[in-house]
Amino acid sequence: MITSLSRTSSKIVLRAKVTKPDKREGRNIKRRAASNPPGRTEEIKFMFFEILLLLATLVISLVTQSFIAYFFFVVLFLLCLPGILALDSAPYLPTLKKNSETMIMLADISPGTKVYDLGAGDGRLLERAAKKGADVTGFEISASLFLFLVLKKAIKRASWKVRMANFWKKDISDADIVFCFLTPRAMRRFEREKFGTMKKGARLVSNYFPLSKQKEKLVENGVYLYVKK
């Protein structure tokens, strides 16, 4: 930091004062970083969006006294409830078409590949993976989404499978590929509890949120690819 400037003959002399970094400020920065871990903001945004959408739908239902509005509120509530209650997993949020295409591309699926989708949602990844000839199973904890997937599977006579289950309690060690779209908090738990159980060479394809301690192999369109070593 320059504190003074003086002229001597034809030379310009700069007097500078070097300030030492404040160690206390450094410790404060570390404390702030620890209290606000990466991804926490995104989690709050998810929850806030869902609660706001539910409140708006409820208000519309009460004002209009419409059966359709009430029905829509109930369906939306059932869709959001698992994500709101189970903060260690994820709320229902459909994967964008561009991202789902990228996830399938990065997964590099071949016929007979064992694939798990952790939170099957509307089943779009199940369908795309099954078309590649994979042995696909989706886990879904939401009753309404599970019933939707069962109906969708029956109508399309699809080969993929869907289970109404909490994937945290399932063994995924035999998977060749695992798809997920979880919250940052859930990704940290997955890294602690599940990633280590995956077999060597297995691929984890995560939409939007990365693992915190593992180095990704590829990143494209917000999709992260990890290969278990």
C-alpha positions as protocol buffer text, in pm:
chain_id: "A"
residue {
  index: 1
  type: MET
  ca { x: 0 y: 0 z: 0 }
}
residue {
  index: 2
  type: ILE
  ca { x: 157 y: 331 z: -111 }
}
residue {
  index: 3
  type: THR
  ca { x: 150 y: 588 z: 172 }
}
residue {
  index: 4
  type: SER
  ca { x: 364 y: 876 z: 40 }
}
residue {
  index: 5
  type: LEU
  ca { x: 528 y: 1008 z: -273 }
}
residue {
  index: 6
  type: SER
  ca { x: 828 y: 1246 z: -284 }
}
residue {
  index: 7
  type: ARG
  ca { x: 1052 y: 1390 z: -558 }
}
residue {
  index: 8
  type: THR
  ca { x: 1432 y: 1401 z: -513 }
}
residue {
  index: 9
  type: SER
  ca { x: 1620 y: 1575 z: -802 }
}
residue {
  index: 10
  type: SER
  ca { x: 1501 y: 1396 z: -1114 }
}
residue {
  index: 11
  type: LYS
  ca { x: 1413 y: 1075 z: -933 }
}
residue {
  index: 12
  type: ILE
  ca { x: 1081 y: 977 z: -790 }
}
residue {
  index: 13
  type: VAL
  ca { x: 1098 y: 793 z: -462 }
}
residue {
  index: 14
  type: LEU
  ca { x: 809 y: 579 z: -351 }
}
residue {
  index: 15
  type: ARG
  ca { x: 766 y: 501 z: 15 }
}
residue {
  index: 16
  type: ALA
  ca { x: 549 y: 201 z: 69 }
}
residue {
  index: 17
  type: LYS
  ca { x: 410 y: 48 z: 380 }
}
residue {
  index: 18
  type: VAL
  ca { x: 366 y: -328 z: 372 }
}
residue {
  index: 19
  type: THR
  ca { x: 70 y: -440 z: 576 }
}
residue {
  index: 20
  type: LYS
  ca { x: 69 y: -787 z: 723 }
}
residue {
  index: 21
  type: PRO
  ca { x: -241 y: -999 z: 677 }
}
residue {
  index: 22
  type: ASP
  ca { x: -469 y: -1004 z: 979 }
}
residue {
  index: 23
  type: LYS
  ca { x: -466 y: -1358 z: 1118 }
}
residue {
  index: 24
  type: ARG
  ca { x: -790 y: -1294 z: 1304 }
}
residue {
  index: 25
  type: GLU
  ca { x: -964 y: -1201 z: 980 }
}
residue {
  index: 26
  type: GLY
  ca { x: -839 y: -1523 z: 821 }
}
residue {
  index: 27
  type: ARG
  ca { x: -985 y: -1725 z: 1105 }
}
residue {
  index: 28
  type: ASN
  ca { x: -1315 y: -1541 z: 1072 }
}
residue {
  index: 29
  type: ILE
  ca { x: -1330 y: -1624 z: 701 }
}
residue {
  index: 30
  type: LYS
  ca { x: -1272 y: -1992 z: 778 }
}
residue {
  index: 31
  type: ARG
  ca { x: -1546 y: -1988 z: 1039 }
}
residue {
  index: 32
  type: ARG
  ca { x: -1791 y: -1830 z: 793 }
}
residue {
  index: 33
  type: ALA
  ca { x: -1702 y: -2090 z: 530 }
}
residue {
  index: 34
  type: ALA
  ca { x: -1755 y: -2374 z: 778 }
}
residue {
  index: 35
  type: SER
  ca { x: -2092 y: -2240 z: 891 }
}
residue {
  index: 36
  type: ASN
  ca { x: -2211 y: -2203 z: 532 }
}
residue {
  index: 37
  type: PRO
  ca { x: -2090 y: -2515 z: 345 }
}
residue {
  index: 38
  type: PRO
  ca { x: -2099 y: -2521 z: -37 }
}
residue {
  index: 39
  type: GLY
  ca { x: -2442 y: -2599 z: -176 }
}
residue {
  index: 40
  type: ARG
  ca { x: -2641 y: -2496 z: 130 }
}
residue {
  index: 41
  type: THR
  ca { x: -2780 y: -2197 z: -63 }
}
residue {
  index: 42
  type: GLU
  ca { x: -2907 y: -2428 z: -338 }
}
residue {
  index: 43
  type: GLU
  ca { x: -3080 y: -2650 z: -80 }
}
residue {
  index: 44
  type: ILE
  ca { x: -3256 y: -2350 z: 72 }
}
residue {
  index: 45
  type: LYS
  ca { x: -3365 y: -2237 z: -274 }
}
residue {
  index: 46
  type: PHE
  ca { x: -3517 y: -2580 z: -343 }
}
residue {
  index: 47
  type: MET
  ca { x: -3712 y: -2582 z: -18 }
}
residue {
  index: 48
  type: PHE
  ca { x: -3822 y: -2220 z: -51 }
}
residue {
  index: 49
  type: PHE
  ca { x: -3946 y: -2277 z: -407 }
}
residue {
  index: 50
  type: GLU
  ca { x: -4149 y: -2584 z: -307 }
}
residue {
  index: 51
  type: ILE
  ca { x: -4306 y: -2420 z: -2 }
}
residue {
  index: 52
  type: LEU
  ca { x: -4387 y: -2104 z: -199 }
}
residue {
  index: 53
  type: LEU
  ca { x: -4547 y: -2310 z: -477 }
}
residue {
  index: 54
  type: LEU
  ca { x: -4757 y: -2503 z: -225 }
}
residue {
  index: 55
  type: LEU
  ca { x: -4874 y: -2184 z: -52 }
}
residue {
  index: 56
  type: ALA
  ca { x: -4964 y: -2021 z: -384 }
}
residue {
  index: 57
  type: THR
  ca { x: -5162 y: -2328 z: -491 }
}
residue {
  index: 58
  type: LEU
  ca { x: -5343 y: -2341 z: -156 }
}
residue {
  index: 59
  type: VAL
  ca { x: -5441 y: -1975 z: -177 }
}
residue {
  index: 60
  type: ILE
  ca { x: -5574 y: -2022 z: -532 }
}
residue {
  index: 61
  type: SER
  ca { x: -5773 y: -2326 z: -414 }
}
residue {
  index: 62
  type: LEU
  ca { x: -5929 y: -2138 z: -123 }
}
residue {
  index: 63
  type: VAL
  ca { x: -6014 y: -1832 z: -333 }
}
residue {
  index: 64
  type: THR
  ca { x: -6158 y: -2013 z: -635 }
}
residue {
  index: 65
  type: GLN
  ca { x: -6317 y: -2301 z: -440 }
}
residue {
  index: 66
  type: SER
  ca { x: -6241 y: -2508 z: -747 }
}
residue {
  index: 67
  type: PHE
  ca { x: -6225 y: -2886 z: -731 }
}
residue {
  index: 68
  type: ILE
  ca { x: -5947 y: -2888 z: -994 }
}
residue {
  index: 69
  type: ALA
  ca { x: -5743 y: -2641 z: -790 }
}
residue {
  index: 70
  type: TYR
  ca { x: -5786 y: -2851 z: -474 }
}
residue {
  index: 71
  type: PHE
  ca { x: -5693 y: -3166 z: -666 }
}
residue {
  index: 72
  type: PHE
  ca { x: -5382 y: -2998 z: -807 }
}
residue {
  index: 73
  type: PHE
  ca { x: -5282 y: -2884 z: -456 }
}
residue {
  index: 74
  type: VAL
  ca { x: -5315 y: -3238 z: -316 }
}
residue {
  index: 75
  type: VAL
  ca { x: -5110 y: -3386 z: -601 }
}
residue {
  index: 76
  type: LEU
  ca { x: -4844 y: -3117 z: -563 }
}
residue {
  index: 77
  type: PHE
  ca { x: -4835 y: -3169 z: -187 }
}
residue {
  index: 78
  type: LEU
  ca { x: -4779 y: -3543 z: -229 }
}
residue {
  index: 79
  type: LEU
  ca { x: -4501 y: -3476 z: -479 }
}
residue {
  index: 80
  type: CYS
  ca { x: -4324 y: -3226 z: -255 }
}
residue {
  index: 81
  type: LEU
  ca { x: -4375 y: -3395 z: 82 }
}
residue {
  index: 82
  type: PRO
  ca { x: -4095 y: -3655 z: 53 }
}
residue {
  index: 83
  type: GLY
  ca { x: -3841 y: -3392 z: -37 }
}
residue {
  index: 84
  type: ILE
  ca { x: -3950 y: -3153 z: 237 }
}
residue {
  index: 85
  type: LEU
  ca { x: -3947 y: -3421 z: 507 }
}
residue {
  index: 86
  type: ALA
  ca { x: -3642 y: -3609 z: 383 }
}
residue {
  index: 87
  type: LEU
  ca { x: -3390 y: -3328 z: 359 }
}
residue {
  index: 88
  type: ASP
  ca { x: -3114 y: -3585 z: 316 }
}
residue {
  index: 89
  type: SER
  ca { x: -3245 y: -3688 z: -26 }
}
residue {
  index: 90
  type: ALA
  ca { x: -3407 y: -3444 z: -268 }
}
residue {
  index: 91
  type: PRO
  ca { x: -3737 y: -3279 z: -360 }
}
residue {
  index: 92
  type: TYR
  ca { x: -3895 y: -3374 z: -691 }
}
residue {
  index: 93
  type: LEU
  ca { x: -3754 y: -3158 z: -966 }
}
residue {
  index: 94
  type: PRO
  ca { x: -3762 y: -3288 z: -1326 }
}
residue {
  index: 95
  type: THR
  ca { x: -3427 y: -3320 z: -1501 }
}
residue {
  index: 96
  type: LEU
  ca { x: -3405 y: -3090 z: -1803 }
}
residue {
  index: 97
  type: LYS
  ca { x: -3413 y: -3268 z: -2140 }
}
residue {
  index: 98
  type: LYS
  ca { x: -3065 y: -3139 z: -2228 }
}
residue {
  index: 99
  type: ASN
  ca { x: -2926 y: -3264 z: -1897 }
}
residue {
  index: 100
  type: SER
  ca { x: -3093 y: -3605 z: -1923 }
}
residue {
  index: 101
  type: GLU
  ca { x: -2942 y: -3649 z: -2270 }
}
residue {
  index: 102
  type: THR
  ca { x: -2600 y: -3552 z: -2133 }
}
residue {
  index: 103
  type: MET
  ca { x: -2638 y: -3796 z: -1843 }
}
residue {
  index: 104
  type: ILE
  ca { x: -2712 y: -4083 z: -2081 }
}
residue {
  index: 105
  type: MET
  ca { x: -2423 y: -3984 z: -2305 }
}
residue {
  index: 106
  type: LEU
  ca { x: -2171 y: -3963 z: -2019 }
}
residue {
  index: 107
  type: ALA
  ca { x: -2295 y: -4294 z: -1874 }
}
residue {
  index: 108
  type: ASP
  ca { x: -2187 y: -4473 z: -2195 }
}
residue {
  index: 109
  type: ILE
  ca { x: -2448 y: -4746 z: -2153 }
}
residue {
  index: 110
  type: SER
  ca { x: -2410 y: -5081 z: -2325 }
}
residue {
  index: 111
  type: PRO
  ca { x: -2659 y: -5372 z: -2341 }
}
residue {
  index: 112
  type: GLY
  ca { x: -2686 y: -5562 z: -2013 }
}
residue {
  index: 113
  type: THR
  ca { x: -2543 y: -5277 z: -1804 }
}
residue {
  index: 114
  type: LYS
  ca { x: -2680 y: -5266 z: -1449 }
}
residue {
  index: 115
  type: VAL
  ca { x: -2825 y: -4918 z: -1389 }
}
residue {
  index: 116
  type: TYR
  ca { x: -2983 y: -4763 z: -1078 }
}
residue {
  index: 117
  type: ASP
  ca { x: -3165 y: -4430 z: -1074 }
}
residue {
  index: 118
  type: LEU
  ca { x: -3177 y: -4287 z: -722 }
}
residue {
  index: 119
  type: GLY
  ca { x: -3505 y: -4096 z: -728 }
}
residue {
  index: 120
  type: ALA
  ca { x: -3672 y: -4205 z: -1050 }
}
residue {
  index: 121
  type: GLY
  ca { x: -3905 y: -3903 z: -1070 }
}
residue {
  index: 122
  type: ASP
  ca { x: -4104 y: -3910 z: -1393 }
}
residue {
  index: 123
  type: GLY
  ca { x: -3898 y: -4196 z: -1536 }
}
residue {
  index: 124
  type: ARG
  ca { x: -3729 y: -4021 z: -1825 }
}
residue {
  index: 125
  type: LEU
  ca { x: -3384 y: -4158 z: -1738 }
}
residue {
  index: 126
  type: LEU
  ca { x: -3529 y: -4507 z: -1692 }
}
residue {
  index: 127
  type: GLU
  ca { x: -3675 y: -4492 z: -2042 }
}
residue {
  index: 128
  type: ARG
  ca { x: -3360 y: -4361 z: -2208 }
}
residue {
  index: 129
  type: ALA
  ca { x: -3135 y: -4616 z: -2036 }
}
residue {
  index: 130
  type: ALA
  ca { x: -3371 y: -4904 z: -2117 }
}
residue {
  index: 131
  type: LYS
  ca { x: -3362 y: -4810 z: -2485 }
}
residue {
  index: 132
  type: LYS
  ca { x: -2986 y: -4867 z: -2472 }
}
residue {
  index: 133
  type: GLY
  ca { x: -3049 y: -5225 z: -2356 }
}
residue {
  index: 134
  type: ALA
  ca { x: -2959 y: -5169 z: -1990 }
}
residue {
  index: 135
  type: ASP
  ca { x: -3102 y: -5354 z: -1692 }
}
residue {
  index: 136
  type: VAL
  ca { x: -3259 y: -5050 z: -1524 }
}
residue {
  index: 137
  type: THR
  ca { x: -3413 y: -5009 z: -1179 }
}
residue {
  index: 138
  type: GLY
  ca { x: -3544 y: -4685 z: -1037 }
}
residue {
  index: 139
  type: PHE
  ca { x: -3600 y: -4614 z: -667 }
}
residue {
  index: 140
  type: GLU
  ca { x: -3876 y: -4369 z: -575 }
}
residue {
  index: 141
  type: ILE
  ca { x: -3995 y: -4280 z: -225 }
}
residue {
  index: 142
  type: SER
  ca { x: -4292 y: -4063 z: -329 }
}
residue {
  index: 143
  type: ALA
  ca { x: -4615 y: -4267 z: -342 }
}
residue {
  index: 144
  type: SER
  ca { x: -4771 y: -4046 z: -608 }
}
residue {
  index: 145
  type: LEU
  ca { x: -4465 y: -4061 z: -835 }
}
residue {
  index: 146
  type: PHE
  ca { x: -4434 y: -4436 z: -780 }
}
residue {
  index: 147
  type: LEU
  ca { x: -4797 y: -4490 z: -888 }
}
residue {
  index: 148
  type: PHE
  ca { x: -4739 y: -4265 z: -1189 }
}
residue {
  index: 149
  type: LEU
  ca { x: -4435 y: -4474 z: -1288 }
}
residue {
  index: 150
  type: VAL
  ca { x: -4624 y: -4802 z: -1244 }
}
residue {
  index: 151
  type: LEU
  ca { x: -4901 y: -4670 z: -1471 }
}
residue {
  index: 152
  type: LYS
  ca { x: -4648 y: -4539 z: -1723 }
}
residue {
  index: 153
  type: LYS
  ca { x: -4465 y: -4871 z: -1729 }
}
residue {
  index: 154
  type: ALA
  ca { x: -4790 y: -5063 z: -1783 }
}
residue {
  index: 155
  type: ILE
  ca { x: -4909 y: -4836 z: -2064 }
}
residue {
  index: 156
  type: LYS
  ca { x: -4576 y: -4844 z: -2248 }
}
residue {
  index: 157
  type: ARG
  ca { x: -4502 y: -5208 z: -2159 }
}
residue {
  index: 158
  type: ALA
  ca { x: -4156 y: -5094 z: -2060 }
}
residue {
  index: 159
  type: SER
  ca { x: -3873 y: -5325 z: -1957 }
}
residue {
  index: 160
  type: TRP
  ca { x: -3738 y: -5100 z: -1681 }
}
residue {
  index: 161
  type: LYS
  ca { x: -3825 y: -5166 z: -1317 }
}
residue {
  index: 162
  type: VAL
  ca { x: -3934 y: -4929 z: -1042 }
}
residue {
  index: 163
  type: ARG
  ca { x: -3932 y: -4988 z: -666 }
}
residue {
  index: 164
  type: MET
  ca { x: -4103 y: -4779 z: -401 }
}
residue {
  index: 165
  type: ALA
  ca { x: -3813 y: -4761 z: -159 }
}
residue {
  index: 166
  type: ASN
  ca { x: -3568 y: -4542 z: 27 }
}
residue {
  index: 167
  type: PHE
  ca { x: -3248 y: -4582 z: -175 }
}
residue {
  index: 168
  type: TRP
  ca { x: -3035 y: -4511 z: 134 }
}
residue {
  index: 169
  type: LYS
  ca { x: -3139 y: -4855 z: 260 }
}
residue {
  index: 170
  type: LYS
  ca { x: -3064 y: -5032 z: -68 }
}
residue {
  index: 171
  type: ASP
  ca { x: -2745 y: -5208 z: -173 }
}
residue {
  index: 172
  type: ILE
  ca { x: -2609 y: -5050 z: -493 }
}
residue {
  index: 173
  type: SER
  ca { x: -2273 y: -5228 z: -489 }
}
residue {
  index: 174
  type: ASP
  ca { x: -2362 y: -5433 z: -799 }
}
residue {
  index: 175
  type: ALA
  ca { x: -2437 y: -5125 z: -1012 }
}
residue {
  index: 176
  type: ASP
  ca { x: -2237 y: -5044 z: -1324 }
}
residue {
  index: 177
  type: ILE
  ca { x: -2399 y: -4700 z: -1346 }
}
residue {
  index: 178
  type: VAL
  ca { x: -2578 y: -4487 z: -1086 }
}
residue {
  index: 179
  type: PHE
  ca { x: -2783 y: -4182 z: -1180 }
}
residue {
  index: 180
  type: CYS
  ca { x: -2871 y: -3918 z: -922 }
}
residue {
  index: 181
  type: PHE
  ca { x: -3007 y: -3564 z: -891 }
}
residue {
  index: 182
  type: LEU
  ca { x: -2972 y: -3496 z: -519 }
}
residue {
  index: 183
  type: THR
  ca { x: -2923 y: -3193 z: -298 }
}
residue {
  index: 184
  type: PRO
  ca { x: -2570 y: -3092 z: -190 }
}
residue {
  index: 185
  type: ARG
  ca { x: -2637 y: -3228 z: 158 }
}
residue {
  index: 186
  type: ALA
  ca { x: -2749 y: -3561 z: 13 }
}
residue {
  index: 187
  type: MET
  ca { x: -2441 y: -3572 z: -210 }
}
residue {
  index: 188
  type: ARG
  ca { x: -2219 y: -3536 z: 97 }
}
residue {
  index: 189
  type: ARG
  ca { x: -2402 y: -3824 z: 262 }
}
residue {
  index: 190
  type: PHE
  ca { x: -2380 y: -4032 z: -57 }
}
residue {
  index: 191
  type: GLU
  ca { x: -2006 y: -3976 z: -65 }
}
residue {
  index: 192
  type: ARG
  ca { x: -1975 y: -4096 z: 295 }
}
residue {
  index: 193
  type: GLU
  ca { x: -2211 y: -4393 z: 282 }
}
residue {
  index: 194
  type: LYS
  ca { x: -2258 y: -4514 z: -75 }
}
residue {
  index: 195
  type: PHE
  ca { x: -1977 y: -4412 z: -310 }
}
residue {
  index: 196
  type: GLY
  ca { x: -1725 y: -4629 z: -128 }
}
residue {
  index: 197
  type: THR
  ca { x: -1950 y: -4936 z: -171 }
}
residue {
  index: 198
  type: MET
  ca { x: -1961 y: -4903 z: -549 }
}
residue {
  index: 199
  type: LYS
  ca { x: -1748 y: -5154 z: -736 }
}
residue {
  index: 200
  type: LYS
  ca { x: -1430 y: -5062 z: -921 }
}
residue {
  index: 201
  type: GLY
  ca { x: -1502 y: -4906 z: -1259 }
}
residue {
  index: 202
  type: ALA
  ca { x: -1864 y: -4821 z: -1171 }
}
residue {
  index: 203
  type: ARG
  ca { x: -1981 y: -4481 z: -1294 }
}
residue {
  index: 204
  type: LEU
  ca { x: -2172 y: -4220 z: -1098 }
}
residue {
  index: 205
  type: VAL
  ca { x: -2354 y: -3962 z: -1308 }
}
residue {
  index: 206
  type: SER
  ca { x: -2479 y: -3668 z: -1103 }
}
residue {
  index: 207
  type: ASN
  ca { x: -2695 y: -3389 z: -1235 }
}
residue {
  index: 208
  type: TYR
  ca { x: -2597 y: -3039 z: -1119 }
}
residue {
  index: 209
  type: PHE
  ca { x: -2436 y: -3120 z: -782 }
}
residue {
  index: 210
  type: PRO
  ca { x: -2083 y: -3269 z: -746 }
}
residue {
  index: 211
  type: LEU
  ca { x: -1919 y: -3481 z: -480 }
}
residue {
  index: 212
  type: SER
  ca { x: -1707 y: -3271 z: -245 }
}
residue {
  index: 213
  type: LYS
  ca { x: -1396 y: -3488 z: -210 }
}
residue {
  index: 214
  type: GLN
  ca { x: -1383 y: -3689 z: -534 }
}
residue {
  index: 215
  type: LYS
  ca { x: -1232 y: -3568 z: -860 }
}
residue {
  index: 216
  type: GLU
  ca { x: -1475 y: -3585 z: -1148 }
}
residue {
  index: 217
  type: LYS
  ca { x: -1367 y: -3746 z: -1475 }
}
residue {
  index: 218
  type: LEU
  ca { x: -1584 y: -3523 z: -1694 }
}
residue {
  index: 219
  type: VAL
  ca { x: -1820 y: -3228 z: -1653 }
}
residue {
  index: 220
  type: GLU
  ca { x: -2063 y: -3126 z: -1925 }
}
residue {
  index: 221
  type: ASN
  ca { x: -2384 y: -2917 z: -1917 }
}
residue {
  index: 222
  type: GLY
  ca { x: -2376 y: -2922 z: -1537 }
}
residue {
  index: 223
  type: VAL
  ca { x: -2354 y: -3303 z: -1528 }
}
residue {
  index: 224
  type: TYR
  ca { x: -2070 y: -3468 z: -1334 }
}
residue {
  index: 225
  type: LEU
  ca { x: -1919 y: -3806 z: -1419 }
}
residue {
  index: 226
  type: TYR
  ca { x: -1723 y: -4002 z: -1157 }
}
residue {
  index: 227
  type: VAL
  ca { x: -1554 y: -4339 z: -1205 }
}
residue {
  index: 228
  type: LYS
  ca { x: -1491 y: -4552 z: -895 }
}
residue {
  index: 229
  type: LYS
  ca { x: -1123 y: -4644 z: -862 }
}
